[in-house]
Amino acid sequence: MREENTKLSRFLSMILRHHPEVIGIELDSHGWADIDRLIEGVNRSGKYIDRDLLEKIVAEDKKQRYSISPDKKCVRANQGHSVHVDVELSEERPPDILYHGTAEKYVDSIEKKGLLPRGRLYVHLSRDRETAISVGRRHGSPIVYRIDSQRMYLDGISFYRSENDVWLVKYVPFEYMIME
């Protein structure tokens, strides 16, 4: 993705996950934004987007952050919201092991409290260590935790999988975690 499209994608992520009011739009209860209103709002903000560019960003996003509704009228972020929306996740049995990447500076807090969603609705977990390292690197020197997700699930903790294959959980107690 070209650099200006990457910047626009990050702006869309901020709008669709955290601050739709910045461009004067609202998300519905499931996180969907009307595409025409989104385009108008983004363009009013001084950035430029049209339907073709939006569809290109959605299609080319390596992390598959976005979905366009079947009727092509709405767009939403697949996960990572801090605003309260129901992105219609179904509970699923997770793989035996999942991973969480974070920064070294958060280790003390994690060892005391486990993994908390902080300002988001869920804790994000990945299927592979490499993705977790990449996520952790965004916040500083990366640390990866291996999560015994199968034991968590058998102990009654609910897991959800987003459309872009990110595993989500409300909380990970430290007893299920091993630093790699």
N, C-alpha and C positions, 0 to 999 in steps of 0.2 A: 504494500500500500504506500502511495506517495506520502511524503512528510506532511503536506497540508491536509491530506485526507486523514492521516493519523491524528493530527491535532483536532480536526473536526469530529472524528470518532470519539476522542476523549471528552470533548464538549458535549456530544450527544449522550455519552455515558453518564456524565454529571447530571444532565437534565433528566434523563429517563430513570436514574437510580436514586437521585438525592434532591435535586432542586428544580422541579418543573416550573416553579413560579418565576425563575430568573428570566424566562422568555414569555411569561404570561400564559402558560397553559396548565391544564390539570390532567392528571392520570386517572383513569377509571379505577374501580376497586381491584381490578386484576393487573394493574400496571400499564394498560394500553394507553397510548397517546394517539389522537387523531393526526394522521400524517399531514393533511393540509394545514392544520393549525400549527403543528410542529415546524413545518417549512416556513410559514409566515413568521413565527416567533424567532426562529434562528436568523432569518434574513433581517428582521427588525433589530436584532442584536448587533448587526454590523458584520456578521459572517454570511457566507453564501452557501445555499444548498438548494437543490431541486430534487424532484422525485427520482430521477435517474441516478444522481449522485448518492442519495440516501440508499437506494437499492444496491448500488455498487459497494458502499461501505458495509452494509449488512452482509452481502455475499462474500466479500473479501476479508472480513474480520477473522483473523486467525484463531481468536479465542471464542468465536461465535457468540458474541455478547448479546446479539439482538435477534428478534423474530419479527416477521411481518405477518399480520393476520391473514387467514385464508382468503378473505374478501379484498385484501390489499388496501384496506382503509386505515389500518392502525399499525403501530410499531411499539415494541416494548423491549426493555432489557430482560434478559433471561434470569438473572440473579444478581445479588450484590446490593439490593435496595436498603436504604436507611429509612425511606418513607414506607409507611405501613400499607402494603398491597399484598394480595393473594395471587401469586403467579401460577396458581392451580397445579401445585406439585402433588404427585402421588407418592405415598410412602412405598419404599422399596427395600428389599434386603440388599445390603451393601456387599462388596467384595470382602474377603476375609481381612485384608489389610488396606488401609488408606494412608495418605500422607498429608502433613500440614507443614507449609513453609512459613517461617517467620524470621525475625531478625534477632541476633544475639542479645540485643538490649532488652528484649521482652522475656527472656528465659526466667528470671527470678519471679516475675508476676505469674507466668504460666505454671511454674512449679508449685506455687501457692494456691492458685485459683482454678487451674485447668484452662481450657480454651473457651473464651467467652466471645460472643458475637460483637462486642463493643457497640459501635454505632449502627451496625447492620442487623438484619433480621436473623441471620444464620452464620454459623462458623462454616467456612469453606474448606473442603478437603479434596485432594486429587488422587487419581488412581496410581500415579507414578511419581517416583522420587524426583525426576528431572523437572517436572512441572512445579513441584513443591520448592525446589531450589530456586527456580526462576522467580516464583512469588516472593520467597524470602529475601532475595537479592534486591527487590524493589525498596525494601525498608532498611537495608544495611547489610552487615555481614550475615549471610544466610545460615539458619539452623533448620534442620528437618526433624520432625517428629513422626515416628511410625505409630499409627493408631490401630489398636486391636478392635477394628470396627465390627467384626463378627461377634466377639464377646459382648461388646456394647449392645448390639442388636438383640442378642439372646438374653441380655439383662433388661430388655424392654425399652431401650432408647430408640426413638424413631429416626430414620434416615430418609432423605429425599434426594432425587437426582434431577438436576436442571436439564433443560433441553440441550445445553452444550456440555453435558457430562461432568459437571462439577457436583460433587456430593455435598449435601448440606445437612446440618444438624444444629439443634438449638444450643448445645453445650457439650464439651468433651471433658469429663472429669480426668484429672491427672493420672489416676490409677490405670487408665487404658492407654497411656502414652509411653513411648520409649524414644529418647533422643538418639538419633543416628550419628 
